[in-house]
């Protein structure tokens, strides 16, 4: 296993994170998995044996059952692993049962600690932007949780660029703890994060954890052009995340993933993950699965080294368009780019006039 430093912190995390989205199988989460305690323990054992030290969950996964399972299977080895959790999403019917208010965050953190059977959360994410709570209140609450020892580090997830920068600016202004990482959706098919979120991460020293790096299985090679949706997949069960706006482009990308994988004797999934691990600021990929074989295959991606030609083929088939102001910058500002600018522009040919 490879270990990478999380942003500007001193924390080392494995390049692959084990996600627990499938733990519990309560409510709508049953469509993606219903891993119980015994199977979860076997999968966690497997991950630890492969060097994984980071395990990702959230307070709303299966209405808290995922956290309970994580807490049970981690007993006796908590000191040797890192656990992340999240808060913000609605977890009840009351007016304060969602959001990033001080009241909600402190309550949910303390509930998560009990379910996880631990005295601290290593990385605590704001699971989604809350535009109705003052950013000052959110950052103050998170800073307080760190000072109390209930949280070691915190980050954001699913924020836009200006949401991230506003939060960092408030933390810096008020001399409080700041985000050390963000968890984002980023795949070879969905590269929108390159417009703002990756450059911000490079510029501000944020680590990047990637959720659903295989686009809910769409990049594994199981889904092919002209073929019916495979039984047993999330899509067959009616799961619609992430959205695919251009199915033909998706299948073009999958064809290249499969081709590169065949050249190495590995799966398309490994190629998709290995590509992500070459991207700027990317620290760890949060992978989930319902059986050991899926995890074994994902873990192997860390050792896959793609050639420059293979990377160019993958970039060529998936490269996002240069939207404004990037096409203008690509024409007139290339000689003044910072490392953060290169996180977006590298690999993009200059605009033609």
Phi and psi in degrees as a GROMACS rama.xvg file:
@    title "Ramachandran Plot"
@    xaxis  label "Phi"
@    yaxis  label "Psi"
@TYPE xy
-97.5996  142.32  UNK-2
-118.581  136.344  UNK-3
-124.693  147.734  UNK-4
-76.5641  132.902  UNK-5
-81.385  102.409  UNK-6
56.6857  -136.071  UNK-7
-93.8932  11.6624  UNK-8
-80.0028  -178.67  UNK-9
-102.284  11.2076  UNK-10
-86.6007  130.477  UNK-11
-100.876  127.746  UNK-12
-127.504  152.346  UNK-13
-68.8052  147.742  UNK-14
-65.8169  -19.371  UNK-15
-116.704  128.944  UNK-16
-106.6  140.438  UNK-17
-88.0309  120.424  UNK-18
-89.7542  148.816  UNK-19
-116.744  24.9914  UNK-20
-57.2353  -30.1766  UNK-21
-88.9661  -3.09623  UNK-22
-74.6816  132.296  UNK-23
105.125  -57.4675  UNK-24
67.3141  36.5602  UNK-25
-97.4731  135.208  UNK-26
63.5595  -140.166  UNK-27
-63.3855  -18.9651  UNK-28
-68.68  -16.4443  UNK-29
-62.3135  -21.1285  UNK-30
-72.6325  -18.379  UNK-31
-110.11  -12.4435  UNK-32
161.316  160.113  UNK-33
-143.532  49.655  UNK-34
-63.3245  123.658  UNK-35
-91.5241  -174.981  UNK-36
-61.9511  -47.4763  UNK-37
-63.9858  -46.3379  UNK-38
-68.867  -37.0054  UNK-39
-60.4417  -40.3657  UNK-40
-62.9943  -41.3987  UNK-41
-64.6004  -40.6665  UNK-42
-69.5477  -38.6359  UNK-43
-65.7212  -41.4614  UNK-44
-57.3276  -44.9938  UNK-45
-60.5359  -45.3387  UNK-46
-62.3319  -45.7218  UNK-47
-63.6034  -39.68  UNK-48
-60.8232  -29.1431  UNK-49
-89.5355  4.53259  UNK-50
93.8873  4.05188  UNK-51
-67.3236  129.393  UNK-52
-119.279  2.31329  UNK-53
-124.696  129.074  UNK-54
-127.288  128.904  UNK-55
-111.202  132.39  UNK-56
-146.313  -172.469  UNK-57
-157.63  155.128  UNK-58
-64.9797  -25.518  UNK-59
-97.4677  -3.1123  UNK-60
-66.5213  118.322  UNK-61
50.3279  39.7058  UNK-62
55.4118  38.1782  UNK-63
95.3547  -13.017  UNK-64
-65.9915  -35.4148  UNK-65
-59.26  -44.4577  UNK-66
-62.0557  -40.8637  UNK-67
-61.3164  -41.4607  UNK-68
-66.0821  -43.9543  UNK-69
-58.3512  -45.4863  UNK-70
-59.2509  -41.2347  UNK-71
-68.5325  -45.3674  UNK-72
-76.9829  -16.7903  UNK-73
-90.2743  -6.18368  UNK-74
-58.5404  133.815  UNK-75
90.4071  -10.1578  UNK-76
-139.284  18.3822  UNK-77
-59.1066  -34.7195  UNK-78
-69.9768  -13.5672  UNK-79
-104.483  2.94868  UNK-80
-131.723  162.989  UNK-81
-112.738  137.33  UNK-82
-124.038  132.081  UNK-83
-108.882  152.844  UNK-84
-146.092  179.053  UNK-85
-144.144  157.409  UNK-86
-147.323  155.622  UNK-87
144.536  -40.3521  UNK-88
-67.8813  159.792  UNK-89
-66.8275  131.099  UNK-90
-128.327  14.6788  UNK-91
-172.429  -172.826  UNK-92
-101.718  -5.96269  UNK-93
-77.5023  164.176  UNK-94
-68.0768  -19.9838  UNK-95
-109.218  19.0582  UNK-96
-90.7008  21.2944  UNK-97
-157.765  168.101  UNK-98
104.006  -174.803  UNK-99
-120.939  30.3548  UNK-100
-67.5449  159.1  UNK-101
-58.0816  -42.2895  UNK-102
-59.9872  -48.5146  UNK-103
-69.1733  -44.4585  UNK-104
-64.8357  -42.6991  UNK-105
-66.1906  -43.8813  UNK-106
-61.0849  -47.1662  UNK-107
-69.3255  -35.9455  UNK-108
-61.4424  -45.7324  UNK-109
-66.3184  -35.9892  UNK-110
-65.7238  -42.3806  UNK-111
-63.2398  -40.1222  UNK-112
-59.3294  -40.4599  UNK-113
-67.2024  -44.1771  UNK-114
-65.9797  -36.6636  UNK-115
-81.2886  -7.68223  UNK-116
56.6383  46.0472  UNK-117
-141.477  166.556  UNK-118
-101.596  -1.82714  UNK-119
-155.952  155.003  UNK-120
-108.998  130.17  UNK-121
-72.8825  -42.2019  UNK-122
-134.776  123.582  UNK-123
-114.041  119.29  UNK-124
-101.636  140.966  UNK-125
-80.959  111.804  UNK-126
-70.5487  -19.1518  UNK-127
-165.318  154.812  UNK-128
-64.3566  142.936  UNK-129
-124.3  103.298  UNK-130
-82.0308  -1.67865  UNK-131
-102.017  -14.2144  UNK-132
-99.0651  131.132  UNK-133
-56.0276  135.536  UNK-134
-58.5562  -34.4382  UNK-135
-58.6546  -39.5158  UNK-136
-67.0417  -42.4399  UNK-137
-63.3329  -48.3995  UNK-138
-68.4827  -32.7842  UNK-139
-65.3891  -42.875  UNK-140
-63.7405  -42.9759  UNK-141
-65.9624  -41.348  UNK-142
-59.861  -41.3646  UNK-143
-64.3259  -40.4166  UNK-144
-63.3684  -35.6528  UNK-145
-66.9722  -46.0501  UNK-146
-62.0939  -32.1833  UNK-147
-80.0656  -8.04235  UNK-148
82.6382  6.42147  UNK-149
-81.1319  -21.5074  UNK-150
-134.912  136.626  UNK-151
-89.0019  -47.787  UNK-152
-139.32  160.946  UNK-153
-142.171  160.767  UNK-154
-151.887  -170.097  UNK-155
-127.941  163.529  UNK-156
-144.966  136.299  UNK-157
65.6709  28.3234  UNK-158
-88.095  152.876  UNK-159
-83.0735  173.015  UNK-160
-59.1408  -44.9579  UNK-161
-71.3641  -28.4207  UNK-162
-63.5694  -44.479  UNK-163
-61.9609  -49.6558  UNK-164
-67.199  -36.6154  UNK-165
-63.2596  -42.1964  UNK-166
-64.4499  -43.4337  UNK-167
-65.7037  -39.9834  UNK-168
-63.3485  -41.6994  UNK-169
-65.0439  -43.2111  UNK-170
-62.1605  -44.1733  UNK-171
-65.8721  -42.6184  UNK-172
-60.8494  -43.1633  UNK-173
-91.5331  5.03458  UNK-174
56.3426  49.4691  UNK-175
-112.687  168.514  UNK-176
-59.6703  147.081  UNK-177
-121.582  168.306  UNK-178
-56.3162  137.683  UNK-179
-106.814  -12.7791  UNK-180
-158.329  164.419  UNK-181
-133.76  145.977  UNK-182
-108.551  121.282  UNK-183
-132.879  161.439  UNK-184
-89.8026  122.647  UNK-185
-154.995  119.686  UNK-186
-139.376  173.282  UNK-187
-65.4404  -20.2553  UNK-188
-88.9953  -35.5193  UNK-189
-112.025  91.7729  UNK-190
-107.105  19.6567  UNK-191
-60.0002  -27.6319  UNK-192
-60.5485  -18.7241  UNK-193
-71.5404  -20.1404  UNK-194
-67.8796  -44.3777  UNK-195
-132.658  -45.3163  UNK-196
-68.6574  -39.8735  UNK-197
-69.6231  -45.6156  UNK-198
-58.4174  -39.4948  UNK-199
-61.6982  -41.5514  UNK-200
-63.0047  -42.8027  UNK-201
-64.0587  -47.3266  UNK-202
-67.9938  -39.4652  UNK-203
-100.469  2.58484  UNK-204
71.3599  38.615  UNK-205
-97.7178  136.244  UNK-206
-73.1737  158.083  UNK-207
-123.923  119.259  UNK-208
-104.292  138.249  UNK-209
-108.171  123.043  UNK-210
-95.7524  146.256  UNK-211
50.0858  55.0749  UNK-212
-66.9406  -13.239  UNK-213
-105.313  18.1886  UNK-214
52.934  51.1072  UNK-215
55.4245  36.1629  UNK-216
91.8073  -6.1044  UNK-217
-67.8672  -19.467  UNK-218
-104.144  13.7115  UNK-219
-82.5118  -13.4853  UNK-220
97.0491  -6.46763  UNK-221
-75.0466  -31.1566  UNK-222
-96.6707  114.38  UNK-223
-126.74  156.725  UNK-224
-58.6651  130.16  UNK-225
79.285  1.56789  UNK-226
-104.178  148.162  UNK-227
-67.3461  155.726  UNK-228
-61.0015  124.353  UNK-229
-64.0357  137.799  UNK-230
-64.8967  147.906  UNK-231
87.6246  -5.0071  UNK-232
-89.5707  165.025  UNK-233
-61.2403  -39.8724  UNK-234
-65.7949  -37.194  UNK-235
-63.6759  -31.817  UNK-236
-82.7188  -0.793749  UNK-237
98.9399  9.14117  UNK-238
-75.4137  132.888  UNK-239
-115.434  9.5179  UNK-240
-108.88  134.221  UNK-241
-84.0574  159.916  UNK-242
-71.9203  142.676  UNK-243
-114.412  113.065  UNK-244
-86.0681  -22.7339  UNK-245
-137.185  93.5517  UNK-246
-63.9108  -36.322  UNK-247
-65.3877  -39.2411  UNK-248
-63.2332  -42.0326  UNK-249
-55.6097  -48.6421  UNK-250
-67.7534  -31.9939  UNK-251
-62.2563  -43.0603  UNK-252
-64.5734  -44.6694  UNK-253
-59.9648  -39.2651  UNK-254
-60.4786  -40.8124  UNK-255
-70.5239  -39.9664  UNK-256
-58.48  -45.4134  UNK-257
-63.6571  -43.3823  UNK-258
-62.0456  -46.5505  UNK-259
-65.2421  -39.8816  UNK-260
-61.7713  -42.0064  UNK-261
-62.3488  -34.9475  UNK-262
-65.3092  -28.5069  UNK-263
-99.5439  -7.64283  UNK-264
71.5659  33.0289  UNK-265
-130.493  174.134  UNK-266
-77.3931  159.466  UNK-267
-60.4966  -34.7495  UNK-268
-60.0945  -43.1255  UNK-269
-61.6396  -38.5422  UNK-270
-65.1926  -44.2025  UNK-271
-61.014  -40.4264  UNK-272
-71.0661  -42.3779  UNK-273
-62.376  -37.1735  UNK-274
-60.8099  -45.7762  UNK-275
-59.6681  -38.6294  UNK-276
-69.0016  -8.59836  UNK-277
-92.808  -5.6944  UNK-278
-82.9187  151.53  UNK-279
-59.0077  136.298  UNK-280
72.4877  -8.48869  UNK-281
-68.7441  125.34  UNK-282
-103.219  -46.6191  UNK-283
-153.938  150.076  UNK-284
-109.883  124.755  UNK-285
-87.4365  107.107  UNK-286
-110.297  142.389  UNK-287
-119.607  171.754  UNK-288
-178.419  164.153  UNK-289
-110.016  -1.59435  UNK-290
-153.453  166.671  UNK-291
-64.0525  -36.4691  UNK-292
-60.7149  -40.1626  UNK-293
-63.1485  -44.3047  UNK-294
-66.8835  -41.9157  UNK-295
-56.6345  -43.8565  UNK-296
-64.9184  -42.6169  UNK-297
-66.1952  -41.2636  UNK-298
-59.3066  -35.8393  UNK-299
-66.5454  -17.7239  UNK-300
-62.2886  -26.0912  UNK-301
-61.7781  -31.4286  UNK-302
-91.6396  -3.45641  UNK-303
-83.5284  121.735  UNK-304
-109.505  116.011  UNK-305
-86.9187  142.481  UNK-306
-76.965  165.88  UNK-307
-61.0825  -39.2882  UNK-308
-65.3484  -40.6193  UNK-309
-66.079  -40.671  UNK-310
-62.4475  -38.8914  UNK-311
-66.8821  -39.6964  UNK-312
-61.4021  -42.9568  UNK-313
-67.7284  -40.0394  UNK-314
-68.4922  -39.2429  UNK-315
-63.4025  -40.073  UNK-316
-79.1984  -15.0894  UNK-317
-121.824  -2.96512  UNK-318
-58.3602  128.672  UNK-319
-76.0721  156.344  UNK-320
-70.053  151.504  UNK-321
-80.4369  97.4752  UNK-322
-81.4851  166.581  UNK-323
-70.5996  139.437  UNK-324
-92.2033  11.2971  UNK-325
-69.8032  -34.9655  UNK-326
-66.0385  -32.3239  UNK-327
-71.5724  -43.1177  UNK-328
-62.741  -38.6016  UNK-329
-63.3048  -23.9075  UNK-330
-87.4435  -35.9943  UNK-331
-120.685  -8.20767  UNK-332
-122.662  6.17198  UNK-333
-56.2708  -38.8447  UNK-334
-74.7025  -3.2809  UNK-335
-120.644  20.9773  UNK-336
-73.9431  143.948  UNK-337
-93.508  171.6  UNK-338
-56.046  -34.3169  UNK-339
-66.1818  -39.6327  UNK-340
-62.3382  -41.3197  UNK-341
-64.1066  -26.3308  UNK-342
-60.4006  -26.7218  UNK-343
-97.6576  -40.751  UNK-344
-87.8733  -25.7768  UNK-345
-59.1499  133.039  UNK-346
91.537  -8.31043  UNK-347
-97.0277  123.553  UNK-348
-66.6419  149.237  UNK-349
-63.038  147.392  UNK-350
-59.7641  146.97  UNK-351
-102.488  136.142  UNK-352
